Amino acid sequence: MAEFSKDRPQARDPRSRRPAGDAPQEVEKQFQEIVINIDRVSRVVKGGRRFRFKALVVVGDGKNKVGIGVAKGADVQAAVAKATNVAKKQLITVAINKETIPHDVEYRLAGAHVLLMPAAPGTGIIAGGVVRSVISVTGIRNLLSKSLGSTNKVNIAYATVEALKKAVPSKDWVNAPAKKAPSAEKVAKEKK
């Protein structure tokens, strides 16, 4: 039997493209991905129905970026992968002020109506279902929300992202200098 020395290059495994001994390396994910909803959709053709899957995915970096993606695929895994790619291409930056949003925002999209309000530290995310999923991948830790109207998950997700996009950072708020009221003498002169 031949012995292998440590300085001799190792033989490749014929079933693998990697040299023997190399372990697959874990790649740190830059984004958090949450699958919000998966639907089975169909189209009718001459021979019957053809089924596919539609996935709704939210992607965020946990700091201040979030994106939504919807895509269809032949199986669930393909649909989720496509939706994730779509979401990564549609990332927006969210204005965050002390782990909450700077002011109240409201957005309507089709029948979905989403209202987001800033909350005091320690409140947590008070939101249901889809809104909670979208907010959880951003850097927001305290928020109050209300989802009204339609229960369509896709529309609620897009309305939430659009509402977050509308939030203006506090440093960009326009504060006009206060005008002084005219003195009584000036008013009297103008009347004459």
SULVENWO-V510524 format. One record per pair of residues at least 4 apart in sequence whose ideal C-beta (glycine too) atoms are under 8 Angstrom apart, sorted by the first residue. I is the first residue (numbers start at 1). J is the second residue. D is the distance in whole Angstrom. If there is no record, write none. Layout:
BEGIN
((I	J	D) (I	J	D))
END
This chain:
BEGIN
((4	8	6) (4	10	7) (9	19	8) (10	19	6) (10	20	5) (10	21	5) (11	19	8) (11	20	6) (12	16	7) (12	18	8) (12	19	5) (12	20	6) (13	18	7) (13	19	8) (13	20	5) (16	20	8) (18	22	5) (18	24	8) (29	33	8) (30	61	7) (31	59	5) (31	60	6) (31	61	6) (31	88	7) (31	137	8) (32	59	7) (32	60	6) (32	61	7) (32	62	6) (32	137	5) (33	57	6) (33	58	8) (33	59	5) (33	84	6) (33	87	8) (34	57	7) (34	58	5) (34	59	8) (34	133	5) (34	136	7) (34	137	6) (35	55	6) (35	56	7) (35	57	5) (35	80	6) (36	56	5) (36	57	7) (36	58	6) (36	130	6) (36	133	5) (36	134	8) (36	153	6) (36	157	6) (37	55	7) (37	56	4) (37	130	8) (37	153	5) (37	154	8) (38	53	6) (38	54	7) (38	55	5) (38	56	8) (38	76	6) (38	79	7) (38	80	8) (39	53	7) (39	54	5) (40	51	6) (40	52	8) (40	53	6) (40	54	8) (41	51	7) (41	52	6) (41	53	7) (41	54	5) (41	72	7) (42	49	4) (42	50	6) (42	51	5) (42	52	7) (43	49	7) (43	50	5) (43	52	8) (44	48	8) (44	49	6) (44	50	8) (45	49	7) (45	50	6) (52	72	5) (52	73	7) (52	74	6) (52	79	7) (53	72	7) (53	73	6) (53	74	8) (53	75	6) (53	76	5) (53	78	8) (53	79	4) (54	70	7) (54	71	7) (54	72	5) (54	79	6) (55	70	7) (55	71	6) (55	72	8) (55	73	7) (55	76	7) (55	79	4) (55	80	5) (55	82	7) (55	83	4) (56	68	7) (56	69	8) (56	70	5) (56	83	7) (56	153	6) (56	154	6) (56	157	6) (57	68	7) (57	69	5) (57	70	8) (57	71	8) (57	80	6) (57	83	4) (57	84	5) (57	86	8) (57	87	5) (58	66	7) (58	67	7) (58	68	6) (58	69	8) (58	87	7) (58	133	6) (58	134	5) (58	137	6) (58	157	7) (59	66	7) (59	67	5) (59	68	8) (59	69	7) (59	84	6) (59	87	4) (59	88	6) (59	91	7) (59	137	7) (60	65	6) (60	66	4) (60	67	7) (60	134	8) (60	136	8) (60	137	3) (60	138	5) (61	65	5) (61	137	8) (62	137	6) (62	138	7) (62	139	6) (63	138	8) (63	139	5) (64	93	6) (64	94	5) (64	95	8) (64	96	5) (64	138	6) (64	139	5) (65	91	5) (65	92	7) (65	93	6) (65	94	7) (65	138	8) (66	91	7) (66	92	6) (66	94	6) (66	134	6) (66	137	6) (66	138	5) (66	161	6) (66	164	7) (67	87	4) (67	88	6) (67	89	7) (67	90	4) (67	91	4) (67	92	7) (67	161	7) (68	87	6) (68	90	7) (68	134	7) (68	157	5) (68	158	6) (68	161	5) (69	82	8) (69	83	4) (69	84	6) (69	85	7) (69	86	3) (69	87	3) (69	88	7) (69	89	8) (69	90	7) (70	83	6) (70	86	7) (70	154	6) (71	79	6) (71	82	4) (71	83	4) (71	85	8) (71	86	5) (72	79	6) (72	82	7) (73	77	7) (73	78	3) (73	79	3) (73	80	8) (73	81	7) (73	82	6) (74	78	6) (75	79	7) (76	80	6) (77	81	6) (78	82	6) (79	83	6) (80	84	6) (81	85	7) (82	86	6) (83	87	6) (84	88	6) (85	89	7) (86	90	6) (87	91	8) (92	161	6) (92	164	7) (92	165	5) (94	101	8) (94	138	5) (94	139	7) (94	140	7) (94	164	5) (94	165	8) (94	167	7) (95	101	7) (95	102	6) (95	164	8) (95	167	4) (95	168	6) (95	169	4) (95	170	8) (96	100	7) (96	101	7) (96	102	8) (96	138	7) (96	139	5) (96	140	6) (97	101	7) (97	102	4) (97	118	7) (97	169	7) (97	170	5) (98	121	7) (99	121	7) (99	139	7) (99	140	6) (99	141	4) (99	142	6) (100	118	4) (100	119	6) (100	121	8) (100	140	6) (100	141	7) (100	142	4) (100	143	6) (101	105	7) (101	116	6) (101	117	8) (101	118	5) (101	140	7) (101	143	6) (101	164	7) (101	167	5) (102	118	7) (102	167	6) (102	168	7) (102	169	6) (102	170	5) (102	173	8) (103	118	7) (103	167	7) (103	168	7) (103	170	8) (104	115	7) (104	116	7) (104	117	5) (104	118	7) (105	115	8) (105	116	5) (105	163	5) (105	164	7) (105	166	5) (105	167	5) (106	113	7) (106	114	7) (106	115	5) (106	116	7) (106	163	7) (107	113	8) (107	114	6) (107	159	5) (107	160	8) (107	162	5) (107	163	4) (107	166	6) (108	112	7) (108	113	5) (108	114	8) (108	149	8) (108	159	7) (109	114	8) (109	155	5) (109	158	5) (109	159	4) (109	162	6) (110	150	6) (110	152	7) (110	155	5) (111	149	5) (111	150	3) (111	152	7) (111	155	7) (112	147	7) (112	149	6) (112	150	4) (112	152	6) (112	155	4) (112	156	5) (112	158	8) (112	159	4) (113	147	7) (113	148	4) (113	149	4) (113	150	8) (113	159	7) (114	131	6) (114	145	7) (114	146	8) (114	147	5) (114	148	8) (114	156	6) (114	159	4) (114	160	5) (114	163	5) (115	145	6) (115	146	5) (115	147	8) (115	148	7) (115	163	8) (116	131	8) (116	143	6) (116	144	7) (116	145	5) (116	160	7) (116	163	5) (116	164	7) (116	167	8) (117	143	7) (117	144	4) (117	145	7) (118	142	7) (118	143	7) (118	144	8) (119	123	4) (119	124	8) (119	126	7) (119	142	4) (119	143	5) (119	144	5) (120	142	7) (121	142	6) (122	142	7) (123	142	5) (123	143	8) (123	144	7) (124	141	7) (124	142	6) (125	132	6) (125	135	5) (125	136	7) (125	140	7) (125	141	7) (125	142	7) (125	143	5) (125	145	8) (126	143	7) (126	144	5) (126	145	7) (127	131	4) (127	132	4) (127	135	6) (127	143	6) (127	144	8) (127	145	4) (127	147	8) (128	132	6) (128	145	8) (128	147	6) (129	133	7) (129	147	7) (129	153	8) (129	156	8) (130	134	6) (130	147	7) (130	153	5) (130	156	4) (130	157	5) (130	160	7) (131	135	6) (131	145	5) (131	147	6) (131	156	7) (131	160	5) (132	136	6) (133	137	8) (133	157	8) (134	138	8) (134	157	6) (134	160	5) (134	161	6) (134	164	8) (135	140	5) (135	143	6) (135	145	7) (135	160	7) (138	164	7) (145	160	8) (147	156	6) (150	155	6) (150	156	7) (151	156	7) (152	156	6) (153	157	6) (154	158	6) (155	159	6) (156	160	6) (157	161	7) (158	162	6) (159	163	6) (160	164	7) (161	165	6) (162	166	7) (163	167	7) (168	172	5) (168	173	6) (169	173	8) (182	186	4) (182	187	5) (182	190	8) (183	187	7) (184	188	6) (185	189	6) (186	190	7) (187	191	7) (188	192	7))
END
